């Protein structure tokens, strides 16, 4: 039975998939490491018309794992919108029971499962305007799978506000947070180093790692990383 961890972020395009890939890669050095994402938007089509789950493909290739793309994400959309809007246009709305079933089916195959979110913590996963279905938000995925989280944030300007607001919201929902990882970090940059210091002081959370553009490995030891999973 796998141990599991959720990777959320302060917003979209801040590097959750890149960081997730490095995490999966690090864990795969000593254990069976897998990846899962409930819903994935903004994907291209293969020559046969099927959608290619791009984030899953990136993780698979970066981490060099053998897990099938099909098992990594049950809900895949073409439009690069929030899953609730993409599915409203394309059909096949996210079903939390299906997400949980697919997630549980992977638990017997891996020692560690890294679960990546879509966008920031308040991302709507399914929202039916008619009200005939109960709305699903990212927090519902986290809670239903009983996961603790690591927050990925950009190291640059604006991160204090977005990171602290993310933490406060998650705390209000009783979502466990294991720490922070800062992406797009430039060693020696006084603003970025102060951003990290301030985020630690304002949240009480630890910085687990700082990731630079082009990094091929996560600067965190296996024991510390694996210890974040439950």
KOLPA-31791 format. One line per 2 residues: their letters; for each residue x, y, z of N, C-alpha, C. Coordinates in steps of 0.05 Angstrom, whole numbers. Layout:
REM KOLPA-31791
A = X/Y/Z/X/Y/Z/X/Y/Z; ... .
This chain:
REM KOLPA-31791
XX = 17/-24/0/0/0/0/18/25/0; 13/42/-19/30/66/-22/26/86/1 .
XX = 47/103/5/44/127/20/41/150/0; 27/171/8/17/190/-11/22/219/-3 .
XX = 24/237/-22/28/265/-17/16/281/-40; 4/304/-33/-8/321/-53/10/345/-58 .
XX = 12/353/-84/28/376/-91/9/397/-102; 6/419/-86/-11/441/-95/7/465/-100 .
XX = -5/487/-108/11/511/-114/-4/536/-108; 10/558/-110/-2/585/-106/-17/595/-130 .
XX = -16/580/-152/-30/588/-176/-22/570/-199; -30/577/-223/-24/560/-246/3/570/-258 .
XX = 16/552/-272/42/558/-286/64/567/-267; 64/556/-242/86/563/-224/105/539/-221 .
XX = 99/517/-235/118/495/-236/112/470/-220; 86/466/-214/78/442/-199/86/416/-213 .
XX = 82/415/-240/88/391/-254/118/386/-255; 134/407/-259/163/405/-259/173/395/-232 .
XX = 163/406/-211/171/398/-184/161/369/-178; 137/363/-187/126/336/-183/144/316/-197 .
XX = 153/322/-221/170/304/-236/196/299/-221; 208/320/-210/233/317/-195/229/300/-170 .
XX = 206/304/-157/199/288/-133/196/259/-140; 181/253/-161/177/225/-170/204/213/-177 .
XX = 220/228/-191/246/218/-199/264/212/-175; 264/229/-155/281/224/-131/272/199/-117 .
XX = 246/196/-114/235/173/-99/240/147/-115; 240/149/-141/243/125/-158/271/113/-157 .
XX = 290/128/-146/317/118/-143/319/96/-123; 300/95/-104/302/75/-83/275/60/-78 .
XX = 254/68/-92/228/56/-87/211/57/-112; 188/44/-112/169/45/-134/153/71/-130 .
XX = 156/89/-149/145/116/-147/126/121/-170; 101/130/-163/81/135/-183/70/163/-182 .
XX = 53/170/-201/42/197/-204/13/195/-211; -3/214/-200/-31/215/-205/-41/244/-205 .
XX = -59/250/-224/-72/276/-225/-101/272/-232; -119/283/-217/-148/278/-221/-158/288/-248 .
XX = -150/313/-255/-159/325/-279/-137/342/-292; -136/340/-318/-114/353/-333/-125/367/-357 .
XX = -120/393/-359/-131/409/-381/-108/419/-399; -116/428/-423/-96/440/-442/-78/419/-455 .
XX = -90/397/-464/-75/375/-476/-78/373/-506; -58/363/-519/-58/360/-548/-69/332/-556 .
XX = -76/329/-581/-87/304/-590/-66/289/-606; -66/263/-603/-49/245/-619/-61/242/-647 .
XX = -46/229/-664/-55/226/-692/-81/210/-694; -87/194/-674/-112/179/-675/-135/194/-662 .
XX = -130/219/-654/-151/236/-643/-153/235/-612; -139/216/-600/-140/214/-571/-124/236/-558 .
XX = -132/244/-534/-118/265/-519/-94/253/-505; -71/268/-507/-47/260/-493/-45/276/-467 .
XX = -45/263/-444/-43/278/-419/-15/290/-415; -11/315/-423/15/327/-425/31/327/-400 .
XX = 18/335/-377/33/335/-352/43/308/-344; 25/288/-348/33/260/-341/56/251/-359 .
XX = 55/258/-384/76/251/-403/103/263/-394; 102/289/-386/126/302/-377/138/289/-352 .
XX = 121/282/-333/130/268/-309/142/241/-316; 128/226/-332/137/199/-340/164/200/-353 .
XX = 168/219/-371/194/221/-386/216/233/-368; 209/252/-352/230/265/-335/239/246/-313 .
XX = 220/232/-300/226/214/-278/235/187/-288; 230/181/-314/238/156/-326/225/132/-312 .
XX = 198/134/-308/183/113/-296/167/98/-317; 159/73/-311/145/57/-331/115/58/-329 .
XX = 104/72/-310/76/75/-306/62/84/-332; 39/72/-338/25/80/-363/12/107/-360 .
XX = 11/122/-382/-2/148/-382/-31/146/-374; -44/125/-383/-73/121/-379/-80/119/-349 .
XX = -61/109/-333/-66/105/-305/-61/131/-288; -49/150/-301/-40/174/-287/-62/195/-283 .
XX = -82/195/-301/-102/216/-300/-129/206/-312; -150/205/-297/-176/195/-307/-192/215/-324 .
XX = -186/241/-320/-202/262/-334/-183/281/-349; -184/279/-375/-165/294/-392/-181/311/-412 .
XX = -173/337/-413/-188/356/-430/-169/370/-449; -181/379/-472/-165/393/-492/-162/423/-486 .
XX = -184/436/-478/-183/464/-474/-166/471/-449; -150/492/-452/-132/500/-430/-146/519/-410 .
XX = -168/508/-399/-183/522/-379/-184/506/-353; -195/518/-332/-200/503/-308/-217/478/-315 .
XX = -212/455/-302/-227/431/-309/-258/435/-309; -268/452/-292/-297/455/-291/-308/467/-317 .
XX = -292/486/-329/-301/498/-354/-294/481/-378; -271/468/-378/-264/451/-399/-284/428/-402 .
XX = -292/417/-380/-312/394/-381/-340/405/-388; -346/429/-382/-372/441/-389/-373/443/-420 .
XX = -351/448/-433/-349/451/-462/-347/424/-475; -331/406/-464/-324/381/-477/-340/357/-467 .
XX = -353/360/-444/-367/337/-432/-348/322/-413; -358/300/-402/-343/282/-385/-333/298/-360 .
XX = -352/308/-344/-344/323/-319/-331/304/-299; -314/316/-283/-300/301/-262/-320/288/-243 .
XX = -316/263/-237/-332/248/-217/-313/240/-195; -319/249/-171/-300/244/-149/-298/214/-142 .
XX = -319/199/-146/-318/170/-141/-299/156/-161; -299/166/-186/-281/155/-206/-252/162/-199 .
XX = -248/187/-190/-221/195/-182/-211/177/-160; -227/173/-140/-219/157/-117/-214/128/-125 .
XX = -231/117/-142/-227/90/-151/-201/86/-165; -195/105/-183/-170/103/-198/-145/107/-180 .
XX = -148/125/-161/-126/129/-142/-121/104/-125; -142/92/-115/-139/69/-98/-128/45/-114 .
XX = -134/44/-140/-124/22/-156/-94/23/-159; -82/47/-156/-54/50/-159/-39/45/-133 .
XX = -53/45/-111/-39/43/-85/-25/17/-81; -35/-4/-93/-22/-30/-90/2/-34/-109 .
XX = 6/-15/-127/27/-17/-147/52/-2/-139; 50/17/-120/72/35/-115/78/37/-85 .
XX = 102/45/-79/110/51/-51/102/80/-44; 104/97/-64/98/125/-60/82/136/-84 .
XX = 60/150/-78/44/163/-99/45/193/-95; 53/207/-116/53/236/-116/29/246/-131 .
XX = 11/261/-118/-14/270/-130/-12/300/-135; -15/308/-160/-12/336/-167/-40/349/-171 .
XX = -43/373/-162/-68/387/-165/-69/403/-191; -92/414/-197/-97/431/-221/-98/460/-212 .
XX = -80/477/-222/-80/505/-214/-75/509/-185; -86/530/-173/-83/536/-145/-103/521/-128 .
XX = -102/525/-102/-118/509/-83/-148/514/-87; -156/537/-97/-185/542/-101/-195/535/-129 .
XX = -180/520/-144/-188/513/-171/-214/496/-170; -234/505/-185/-259/488/-187/-254/465/-206 .
XX = -260/441/-196/-256/417/-212/-282/410/-228; -305/414/-215/-330/411/-229/-350/430/-217 .
XX = -364/445/-234/-384/464/-225/-406/465/-245; -429/453/-238/-452/452/-256/-469/477/-251 .
XX = -473/494/-272/-488/518/-268/-517/513/-260; -528/491/-268/-555/484/-261/-559/476/-232 .
XX = -537/468/-220/-538/460/-192/-547/431/-188; -549/416/-210/-557/388/-208/-536/370/-197 .
XX = -511/378/-199/-488/363/-187/-475/381/-165; -466/368/-145/-451/382/-124/-424/391/-135 .
XX = -417/416/-130/-392/427/-139/-368/412/-127; -347/409/-142/-322/397/-132/-300/417/-135 .
XX = -285/421/-113/-262/438/-114/-237/421/-107; -214/433/-111/-189/418/-107/-188/407/-78 .
XX = -198/423/-59/-197/415/-31/-213/389/-27; -234/385/-43/-250/360/-41/-234/336/-49 .
XX = -217/339/-70/-200/317/-79/-180/311/-56; -168/331/-45/-148/327/-24/-161/312/0 .
XX = -184/322/9/-197/310/32/-207/281/26; -218/277/3/-229/250/-3/-207/229/-5 .
XX = -183/238/-13/-160/219/-15/-143/219/11; -151/235/31/-138/236/57/-108/243/54 .
XX = -102/265/41/-75/273/34/-65/298/50; -40/298/56/-26/322/65/-13/334/40 .
XX = -6/360/42/3/374/18/31/387/22; 44/391/0/67/409/-2/59/431/-21 .
XX = 65/456/-15/58/479/-32/82/487/-49; 78/489/-75/98/499/-93/92/529/-98 .
XX = 112/545/-96/109/574/-100/132/584/-117; 127/606/-132/148/620/-146/165/635/-126 .
XX = 191/635/-130/208/649/-111/208/680/-114; 196/689/-136/198/717/-143/177/736/-131 .
XX = 175/759/-142/158/781/-133/129/772/-131; 116/778/-108/88/772/-104/83/746/-89 .
XX = 104/731/-84/99/704/-73/91/705/-43; 99/726/-29/91/728/0/61/728/2 .
XX = 48/745/-13/19/748/-12/6/722/-21; 13/711/-44/0/687/-54/5/662/-37 .
XX = 29/660/-26/36/637/-10/21/638/17; 22/661/30/9/663/56/-21/660/54 .
XX = -34/671/33/-62/668/29/-69/639/24; -53/625/9/-57/596/4/-56/580/30 .
XX = -36/586/46/-34/572/72/-57/578/90; -65/603/92/-88/610/109/-113/596/100 .
XX = -118/595/74/-142/582/64/-141/552/71; -118/540/66/-116/511/72/-119/505/101 .
XX = -108/522/118/-112/519/147/-141/521/155; -156/539/142/-184/543/148/-201/518/141 .
XX = -190/502/122/-203/478/114/-192/453/127; -174/457/146/-161/435/160/-146/416/142 .
XX = -132/427/122/-116/412/104/-87/412/114; -75/389/117/-48/387/128/-27/397/108 .
XX = -8/412/117/13/423/100/40/414/111; 56/402/95/82/391/103/105/410/99 .
XX = 101/430/82/123/449/77/120/462/50; 141/478/42/140/494/17/164/487/0 .
XX = 160/488/-26/182/486/-46/180/511/-64; 203/525/-66/203/549/-83/216/543/-110 .
XX = 202/550/-131/211/546/-158/222/572/-170; 237/570/-192/249/593/-206/267/609/-187 .
XX = 282/595/-171/299/607/-151/326/614/-163; 336/638/-156/363/647/-165/380/651/-140 .
XX = 399/634/-134/416/636/-111/430/664/-110; 429/676/-87/442/702/-84/423/726/-90 .
XX = 399/720/-100/380/742/-105/368/751/-79; 374/776/-71/366/785/-44/336/786/-40 .
XX = 321/793/-61/292/793/-59/281/765/-55; 290/746/-71/279/719/-69/286/706/-42 .
XX = 311/711/-33/318/700/-7/302/712/15; 295/738/13/278/751/33/250/741/31 .
XX = 240/736/7/213/725/3/211/699/18; 231/682/15/230/656/29/230/659/59 .
XX = 248/677/69/249/683/97/222/692/108; 210/711/94/184/722/103/162/701/102 .
XX = 162/685/82/141/663/80/144/644/103; 169/638/110/173/620/133/164/633/159 .
XX = 170/658/163/163/672/187/132/676/190; 119/682/167/91/687/168/73/662/169 .
XX = 84/640/161/68/615/161/77/594/181; 103/596/190/113/575/208/121/550/193 .
XX = 120/550/167/126/526/151/156/526/143; 166/502/138/194/499/130/196/499/99 .
XX = 218/510/90/225/508/62/239/481/57; 227/464/41/238/437/37/259/437/15 .
XX = 257/455/-5/276/456/-26/272/481/-43; 293/490/-56/291/512/-75/300/501/-102 .
XX = 284/506/-123/288/494/-149/296/516/-169; 317/510/-185/326/529/-205/317/519/-233 .
XX = 316/537/-252/309/530/-279/330/510/-290; 320/488/-301/338/468/-312/348/447/-293 .
XX = 341/449/-268/349/429/-248/340/401/-257; 358/382/-254/351/354/-261/347/337/-236 .
XX = 353/348/-213/350/333/-188/340/352/-167; 324/341/-148/314/357/-126/334/355/-103 .
XX = 342/378/-92/362/379/-71/349/374/-44; 341/349/-40/330/339/-15/336/309/-14 .
XX = 344/299/10/351/271/11/327/253/12; 330/229/4/308/210/2/293/206/28 .
XX = 308/205/50/295/200/76/276/223/84; 286/248/79/270/271/86/245/273/68 .
XX = 249/268/42/227/269/23/207/247/28; 215/223/31/197/201/36/182/204/62 .
XX = 194/218/82/182/223/107/158/242/106; 155/256/84/132/274/81/106/259/73 .
XX = 109/234/64/87/219/54/74/204/77; 47/201/75/33/185/95/14/164/82 .
